[in-house]
Amino acid sequence: MAARRRRIASRWRGRVRRFGITALFVVVATGLWHYQERELRDGLSWQGVTTWQELAPLSFHRVLRNDGFLVGWSDVRVNALWVSYLLHDVEEPSAGPRPGFQRDWRALWPISPDSYFGSGYDRGHLAPNYAIAAVHGSAAQRDTFLMSNMSPQRPELNRRLWQRLEEVVMDHFVPRFGALQVITGPVFPASFRRNVLNRVGLVEVPEAFYKILVVPGEEPLALAFLMPQHVSGDEPLDDFLVSIDEVEARTGLDFFPQLSEAAAVALEAEVKTAGWELEAVARLPGRF
């Protein structure tokens, strides 16, 4: 009997030892993954990854990391709340052939490439195909065609005004400054209940879109644009300038959480166009 108890105790000690080794491996691997993930995320964000001002169902989001850009994904809106990416100057920017649209398995709800068909809305890129491809490469370009990077945009906005802004960013601002942090995304109506059924399939339709541009540095420069869905497409870009504070008020997001309060006030409270020479490019036509 004593020998049997010793054998049982020995087996349990072996199991506990194996469990402990496995648990230690899981903890170390998880820690290394988290550290690497944080490093990769920080490499795509200036002054911290965008977060919410107050945690609530409508501001809560998951961060999806892609090659070249981050997506703050809302399973309530079934839409990105923000997309963040860094652009830098390249000698000969170019993009490969446009990939096909792809469903993103990470989204809780199924959004297929044909979800927008017949809706009257375009599949509007948030992280732009051309700029991401030119700076971050072909794998990143493919990721821009994930449906989690799309948001419903009226054709006049998507194909004209929004496209003109994307071109000015890549063709003029990036060469001018050398590097830009860009954060972009949708703006929804203040009343969720009134807009809850305004959807393309499962995707809630925004009423406007924002794009925030920052030249990183000790004395950063910033511009923010807020563009409604209903535009003609030919308007001057500077008609849509707003402060970053206004975008944060409309979205409930904190775009640069690591900025000190004084630095945030200096960067976000006012519209300052000095140094951008926006007037020279505000009325340029689009390529197409």
PETAGI-V672457 format. One record per backbone hydrogen bond with DSSP energy under -1.0 kcal/mol. CO is the residue of the C=O (numbers start at 1). NH is the residue of the N-H. If there is no record, write none. Layout:
BEGIN
co:CO nh:NH
co:CO nh:NH
END
This chain:
BEGIN
co:1 nh:5
co:2 nh:6
co:3 nh:7
co:4 nh:8
co:5 nh:9
co:6 nh:10
co:7 nh:11
co:8 nh:12
co:9 nh:13
co:10 nh:14
co:11 nh:15
co:12 nh:16
co:13 nh:17
co:14 nh:18
co:15 nh:19
co:16 nh:20
co:17 nh:21
co:18 nh:22
co:19 nh:23
co:20 nh:24
co:21 nh:25
co:22 nh:26
co:23 nh:27
co:24 nh:28
co:25 nh:29
co:26 nh:30
co:27 nh:31
co:28 nh:32
co:29 nh:33
co:30 nh:34
co:31 nh:35
co:32 nh:36
co:33 nh:37
co:34 nh:38
co:35 nh:39
co:36 nh:40
co:37 nh:41
co:38 nh:42
co:39 nh:43
co:41 nh:44
co:42 nh:45
co:47 nh:258
co:51 nh:254
co:56 nh:59
co:56 nh:60
co:62 nh:73
co:64 nh:71
co:69 nh:66
co:70 nh:84
co:71 nh:64
co:72 nh:81
co:73 nh:62
co:74 nh:78
co:74 nh:79
co:77 nh:204
co:79 nh:74
co:82 nh:72
co:83 nh:184
co:84 nh:70
co:85 nh:182
co:87 nh:180
co:102 nh:147
co:104 nh:107
co:112 nh:115
co:114 nh:117
co:116 nh:119
co:122 nh:124
co:122 nh:153
co:124 nh:151
co:128 nh:132
co:129 nh:133
co:130 nh:134
co:131 nh:135
co:132 nh:136
co:133 nh:137
co:137 nh:141
co:138 nh:142
co:139 nh:143
co:140 nh:144
co:142 nh:145
co:143 nh:146
co:145 nh:102
co:146 nh:149
co:147 nh:150
co:149 nh:126
co:151 nh:124
co:153 nh:122
co:154 nh:158
co:155 nh:159
co:156 nh:161
co:157 nh:162
co:160 nh:164
co:161 nh:165
co:162 nh:166
co:163 nh:167
co:164 nh:168
co:165 nh:169
co:166 nh:170
co:167 nh:171
co:168 nh:172
co:168 nh:173
co:169 nh:174
co:172 nh:176
co:173 nh:177
co:174 nh:178
co:178 nh:89
co:180 nh:87
co:181 nh:214
co:182 nh:85
co:183 nh:212
co:184 nh:83
co:185 nh:210
co:187 nh:207
co:187 nh:208
co:192 nh:196
co:195 nh:198
co:197 nh:199
co:198 nh:205
co:200 nh:203
co:203 nh:200
co:207 nh:229
co:208 nh:187
co:209 nh:227
co:210 nh:185
co:211 nh:225
co:212 nh:183
co:213 nh:223
co:214 nh:181
co:215 nh:221
co:221 nh:215
co:223 nh:213
co:224 nh:242
co:225 nh:211
co:227 nh:209
co:229 nh:231
co:236 nh:239
co:237 nh:240
co:240 nh:226
co:243 nh:247
co:244 nh:248
co:245 nh:249
co:246 nh:250
co:247 nh:251
co:248 nh:252
co:252 nh:53
co:254 nh:51
co:256 nh:259
co:260 nh:264
co:261 nh:265
co:262 nh:266
co:263 nh:267
co:264 nh:268
co:265 nh:269
co:268 nh:245
co:273 nh:276
co:278 nh:281
co:278 nh:282
co:281 nh:284
co:282 nh:237
END
